[in-house]
Amino acid sequence: MRGLAIPYHYVLWSFLLILSLIGLIKIRKLSTVSKLIIVYVIISLITEYVAKKFALYYNDNTPVFHVFIPIQILFFSLLYFKVLEIKKHKITYWSLVLAFITLSIVISYNTSLWGFFPSKNFIILCSLVFPLSLLFFKKMISNPVLTILELQPYFWINIGTFVFFTLVFFILGFHASLKLNVPFWIYDILWGANFLMYLSYFIAIILDSHSKFSKNDPIS
């Protein structure tokens, strides 16, 4: 994100690259959900790289995130569609997803892509991800498994996602509601939370690649 020091990006790029390589090496041992995570990590790595190039050449990388957010909405919708095993309300679910994506695109279209960070678009994304992550916590409580919590791959995926998007929702939502400019130090906090989310994905991939853990997961 804009305002971050270059070394931060090197750390993030390196970690995402390592996570991508590990995921690709272990791809055959991973569940469908973990494979989706690997795809998302690779897309995120490309996005972060392109965003940095935009910041260097155009002094603004906000257009990249305007494009990335609809992709995130689609990805997390598919992720939670799998982990929540939604069967009875497929049409309703995907209709809502389409509405969220459309709203995000419309906001970006009606706003100059240059110079305006897509805070409202992120709020839309969080408004979808936040309740879905809570529903998965509810499912874990309602359908306990033998594997202890910290050894469940999908727990780590969900907790990382939940923490990051909760912070994004309240921080960016607060600034957007008051029509305030987001200070650079806020981006540093969000960057740290984003890194922790990918770290939780890394833990999930490692756990999921070991059959003795993944066989007891609620989703295969």
Buried (B, 14 or more C-beta within 10 A) or exposed (E): BBBBEEEBBEEBBEBBBEBBEBBEEBEEEBBEBBBBBBEBBBBBBEBBBBBBEBBEEEEBBBBBBBBBBBBBBBBBBBBBBBBBEBEEEEEEBBEEBEEBBEBBBEBBEEBEBEEBBBBBBBBBBBBBBBEBBEBBEEBBEEEEBEBEEEBBBBBBBBBBBBBBBBBBBEBBBEBBEEEEEBEEEBBBEBBEBBBBBBBBBBBBBBBBBEEEBBEEBBBE
